[in-house]
Amino acid sequence: MSLTSKISSLFFCEQKRKRQLDALLEERYQNLYRLAYAWCHQASLAEDLVQETFLKALESSDDLDRLESFDAWLAKVMHNHFLDTVRYNQRWKMVDEIAIDHFYSVECNESVLIEQQTSECLCKAMASLPFEQREVIALVDLQGFSYKQISEITGTPIGTVMSRISRGRENLIKRMQQIEKGQSKIVPLRR
């Protein structure tokens, strides 16, 4: 046999072997994908694992001696690649996107201004309330005392405390609306 015929027979044998390997890999895709998905629970990562496994299988197909152990060999290659991926990813800290957005979000000047105006309006409205109403609203809403505790602090019956709180909140809302109307520079359009 001539050297050319030996080379051509080796080439054709190599091509035939690669076609057989391609066919075997294609048959094993679904099984490997299911296994990869069971390990990582992410479709894209499972697809990457299978593709990397196939790539390694094609690169090192000469190492495979017996086709009987082909499935176990593929699983071992994928297992090793999966562990390498997990080790690599452990170096990176997973962070929730919402936390990143919150960290980099900055309140706009308009929000800060609105908050300041609301706070000023509330202070003015509280200051304009009668002392009895201002006192109980501050104790319940700002300090968090219970009605019973407020009754003991002020020396008034619980019913009186409740009515002062109710009337005080109503008056507070009305006065805040009046103050906001007075501060508003917006002129309503006529129809």
N, C-alpha and C positions, 0 to 999 in steps of 0.2 A: 504494500500500500504506500502510495506516495505521500509526501509531506503535505501537499495541498489537500488531498482527500482526507487525511487525518484531521487537519485543521477545520475543514468544512464539516466533517462528521461531528467534531467536538462543538463547533458553533451551533449546528442544528440540534445536537443533544442539549446544549445549554439553553437554546431558545425553547425547546420542547419542555425542559424542566421549568423555565420561567413561566411558560403558559400554564403548566400544571399547578405551579405555586399560586399564580394569579387566580385560577379557578378555585383552588382550595381556600384562598383568602376570601374570595367573594362568597363562597358557601358559608364561611364562618362569621361573616359580618354581623348578622342578627344576634347570634349567640354571644359574641364578644360585646356587642353594644348593650345587650341586656345585663351582662355581668358588670360592665363599666358603669351603667346607670345605677345598678344596685349598690355599687361602692360609693358613688359620689352624689347621686340624686340631683344631677344637673345635666340637662340634655346636651348643652354645648360642650361641657367638660367631658362627657361620655364619648361624644363624637371625636373630640380631640384625642382622647386616650386610644380609641380604636385606630384612628389614622396614624398616630405615632407608633402603635404596635405593628401595624402593617408595614410602615416604613422600616422599622427595625428588623422585621421579619424578612423583608426584601434585601436589606443590607447584609444580614448575617445568615442568609439561607444556606450558605455552604456549611455552617455549623450544624445544621439539622441532618442527622444521619438516618433516622428512621421516621417514616411518615406516620407510623402507628402512634407515636407520641406527639404528633403535631398539635393537637388541641391543648394538651398540657403545656407544651412548649410556648404556644401563643399566650396562654393564660399567665404563665410565669413572666414572660416579657412584659405583658400589660401590667401585672402586679408590681413588678419592679419600677416601671415607669410611673405608675400611680403613686407609689411611695416616694419616689423622687419629687413628684409634683407636690405632694402634701408637705414634704420637708421644705421645699422651696417656698411654698405659700405661707408657711408658718413664720417666715421672716417678716412678712408683711402683716400689719394690723388691719383687720377688717373694721371699717367704720360705716355707720349708717349714713346714707346720703342726706337725710334730714338734719343730722347733727352737723354735717359739713356746711349745709346751707345756713343753718342757724348761726354757726360760728362766724361765717363771713358776711352775714347780713348786718347791715348798719341801718339804724333808724334814720329815716329821711328827716330833714329839717322841718318839714310840714307836720309830721307826726309829733315831733317834740314840741312844736309851737302849739298844736291843738291840745296836747296833754297839759302844757303849762297854762293855757287859757282856761281849760276845764277846771284845773286845780284852783286857779285864782277865783273863778266864778263860784266854785263850791265854798271857798273860804269867805267870800263876801256874803253869800247867801246864809251861811252858818252864823256869821256875825250879826246879821240882821234879824235872826230869830229871837224871840223872848228867851230869857235865861233858863226857865224851867224846861222848855223844849230843847234848847241847845245842850243843856246839861245831860238829859236822858239820852239824846241821840249820840252824844260823844261817848257816854258810858257803854251803850249797847253796840253801836256800829264801829267805833274806833277802838274801844278797849275790850269788847267782847264779853262784857258781864251779862249774867242772866237777869231776867226780870226780878227774880227774888233778891238777888244781890243788889240790884239798883234800888229796890224798895228799902233794903236795909241801909244802904249808903245814904240815900236822900231822906229817909225817915217818912216816906209816903206809902200809902197802900199800893199793892200791885196793880189794881184796877186803874188807879190814877197814873201810874207809870206807863201802863199800856196805852191809855188814851193820850198822854203827852207824846209818846213815841209816834203814835198814829198821826196826830195833828201836826207834830213837828216835821215828819217826813213829807206830808202833803204840802205844808208851807214851804219847806225846803225846795221841793220840785217847782212850785209856783214862782218862788223868788229867783231860782236859777234861770227859769225861762224868761223872766222879766229882765234879768241882767244880760242874758244872751241877746235878747231883742235890742236892748240899749247899746250893746257893743257891736252889733252887726252893722256893717257898712254896705250891705247888699240891699239894693233898691229893687223891690219887686216890680216886674213889668206889668203894665196894664194890657188888657185885651181889647 
